Amino acid sequence: MLYIILTISISVSLLILFKYFDKYNIDSFFAIAINYLAATLTGIIVSGNSIDNNSIIQINWLPYTIPLGLLFILVFYGISKTTQLIGISIAALANKMSLAMPVLFSILFLNQKVSIINTTGIILALLAVYLTIKKDSKTQTKFSYYLLPILVFFGSGLIDIGINYANSTIITNPNESSIFTFNIFMMAFAFGLIALVIKFVKQKNELNKNKLRYFGKHMLAGFALGIPNYFSIYFIFKALESNIMQSALLFPVLNISNVLLSAIVGFTVFKEKLSVINYIGLLLSIVSIILISL
């Protein structure tokens, strides 16, 4: 249970950091790329002597860590862009509704069973996520306007499926989970570094005399994001390894709890107003978690 609590708390802290990035004019693209360097270094420290050259480049891991690394940075950036261009409600909805994908994967491909009560909880969870983040606002309805959240939805779901599958098939002992997580972040940083180089080559004429201050500010933001980002994934593996509940039930609990805690933090810390529908969603979240956990 401790790993579940830690996973939820750290995941919500990442959203809080994104809010402060906007307040202090942090370049999200730069910070997200650097955050994977910080996450990689954190992985080296956490793994200690268990990391060596052979473990990092294990051939049987490469088919999983490379696409997962790419998905990590694309989805993370997609969430930030969706928030900026469309709104935090749509971004959160796209991210958290993806819980349906790993649940279905666990049932269809890992032969995990869920009861009628659990199934009811999952259905309520989907409804609760929507109601909790629903806002009274008028938005565009063109398909292109919703392309980003659609991509975030499928990307987030594929990440959860990838982590679930890796834990069930290629990770043979608890020590390997930290190395596998390290590999994912290393791949994500590699993709981010390539993207940063391309960006700065194109924008080299825009760098001014304050470039040292610019880099220092955004490097610090990247490390502030990267360290908790590493542990958000690390503790998911630990929660899976604890066998406190099936993965088909764990992912809904994690995602719904994130929505619940995010709403509470938004209301108490950032003074975000909640409608009657939002409160109904929060109540349904609590009920769904109880039903899923039975």
N, C-alpha and C positions, 0 to 999 in steps of 0.2 A: 504493500500500500504506500510505503514511503516513496518508492520510485514513481508511482502514479502521481502523487502530490507534487513531487519535484518537477516532473515533466510538465504538468499543467501550469505551475507557477512560473517556470522559466519561459514557456511558450507565450504566456500573457505579457511577461516583461519585455519580450521582443516587440510586441505591438505598442507598448508604452514608449519604447525607444524610438519607434518610427514616428510617433506623435511629436517627440522632442526634436527629431531631425527636421521636421517641417518648421517647427518654431525657430530653430537656430540656423535655418538655411543650409542644411547639410545636403550635399549632392548624394542622393540615394544610390545612384549607379556606382559611384566611386566607393562609398561606404560598404555596399553589398559585396563588391569585388574584394575589397580588403578584408572583409569579415571572414572570408574563407581562408585567407592566410592566417588570421588569428585562430580560427578553428583548427587548422592543420597543426599549428604550433602547440595549441592546447592538447590536441590528440597525441602529439609526441610526448608531452609532459605526463599526461594521464597514463599512457601505455607504458612508459618507462622502458625497461630493458626488453619488453616483449616485442618491440618493433625492430626488425632488421630488414636488410635489403630483400631477402628472399620472401619474407611475409608481405612486404609492400607490393611486390610485383607478381604475386601468385597468379598463374594463368587462369585458374578456375574462378578467380574473383573478378578479373578484368571485364568479362561480359556484363557484370552487374554494376561495378563501381563507375565505369565510364558514363553510361547513360544516366545513372542516378546522379552523378555529379553535375551533368548538364541540366538535368531536370531541376536540381536544387537551386541553381543560380537563376534559371529562367523563371521558375515559379515564384521565387522570392522577389525578383524584380517585377514580375507580372502583378503580384499582390500590391507592390508599392505604386506601380503605374495605374492600376485599377482604382486604387484609393484616391490618387491625385486627379485622374481624368473623369471618373464616374462617381466615386463616393465610397466611404468606408463600409456602408451597409452592403452594397453589392459585392465588394471585395471579400468581406467576411462570409457572406452567404455562399459565394463560389468556393471558398476555401473549406468551410466546414461541412457543406452538403456533400463533399467528396467522400465522407465517411461511408457512404453506401457502397463504394467500389471495393475497399478491402474486406468489408463484411461479406459481400457476395462472393469475392474471391476465396475467402476462407471456407465458405459453405460449399462452393462448387468444385474447388480444386484441392483443398486440404482436408476435405471430408469431415469438417467440424460440424457438430450438431447444435442447433439452438431450439429452445422450447417455444411454445406458443406465447408464453409470457415474455420471453426475450424478444421474440419477433414483434410483439405489440410495443415493447419498449423502443425498438429500433424505429418503427413507424412513427411513434410519438416523438422520437428524437428528431427526425427529419422535419416534422411540423413545428417542433419547438424552436429549432434553429431559425427557421423562416420567420416565425412570429417574434422571436427575441430581437432580431436585427432589422425588422421591417420599420421603415420610416415613411412619414407622410411627405413625399416629395414627388414632383413631376420631372420625369426624365425622358430622354429621347427613346424611341422604340425601334430604330433601325437595327438590323442584324449586326452591322459593323460596330455599332455602339456597344454591343454585348459580346463581341468576339474575345476581348481580353478576359472577362470573367469566365467565359466558357473554357478558354485555354487553362485558366487557373484551376477550374474545377477538375478537368481531366488530368492536369499535371499533378495536383495534390493527391488525387486518388492513385495515380501510378506510383508516386513516391511511397505512399503507405503500403501498397501492394508489394513494391520492390523490397521494402524493409521486412515485411511479413514473410515473404517468400525466402529471402536470404536467411532469416532467422530459423526457418523451418527446414532448409535444405543444405546450405553450404557452411553455416556457422556451427562448428562441432563442440565448442566449449565456451564458457563465459569470457575468457581472455580474448577470444577472437572478435567479439563484438566491438571492443574499443579499437582494434586494428582496422576492422572493416569500416567503422565510422570514420576513422582517420583517412582511409583511402578515398572515401566518398568526398570528403571536404578537400582533399588534395586535388582531386580531379576537378571539383567545382572551382577552386582557385586557379587552376591552369586555364580553364575556359574564361574565367573572369579577367585574368592577366592579359590574355590575348585580346579580349574585348577592350580593355583599358588602353593597351598600346595602340590599337586601331583608333580609338576615340581621341587620344592625345595627339596622334600624328595628324589627324584631320583638324584638330582645334589648336594646334601649336601656336598660331598667331594670336590666340585669345588669352594666352597666359600672360599675366602682368607682373609687376614688380613684387606683388604680394604672394607669388606662387609658393614660396616656402611656408608661409602662414597657411595658405590654402591646403597644401599637402598635409601639414601637421594637424590641422583641424579635422580633416576628413580621415586621416590615418587613425586618429584617436577615436573617432566615431566608429570606424570599421572594427577596431579592436573591442570597443564597448559592445558592439553587436555580435562579434564573432565568438567570444568566449561563452556567453550563455547559449548561443546558437548551437555550438558543439554539444553542450550538455543536454539540450532539448532532444537531440537524437540519441545520445548516449544512454539517457535514462529511459527512452522508449525500449531500447534493447534490454535494459535491465528489468523493466517491467514485464516484458515478454518472457525473459528467462526465469522470473520469479514464479511463473505459472499460477499467479493468483486468480487469473481468469483466462478463458480462451481469447485468442486474438480477435475472433469474430465479435466479441463483446468488449474487449479492451479499447479498440479504436473508437467506437461510439462513445464510451465513457470519457475518453480523453478529449474528444472533439466537443461534445456537449458541455463538459465541464469548462473547457476553454471559453465557450460562448457565455456561459453563466458568469464566470469570474470576470471576463472582459466587460460585461454589462455592468457588473457591480463596481469595478474600477472606474469605468466611464462615468457612472452616476455619482460616485463619492469623490473621486479625485479630479476629474475633468468637468464635472457639473453638467454632464449630458442629460437631457431630459428623456424620460421614458414614458411612452404612451400606455394606455390600458392594454392594448394588444401586446406590447413588449412585456408587461408584467405577466400576462397570461402565458407568454412564451417561456418566461423564467420558471413559472410554476410547473409547466409541462416538462421543462428540462430536468427539474428535480425528480418528478414522477418517472420520467423515462430512464434516468440513471438507476433508480431503485429497481425498476422492472428488468433492465438489462443485467443488473448485478445479481439477480436472484438465481 
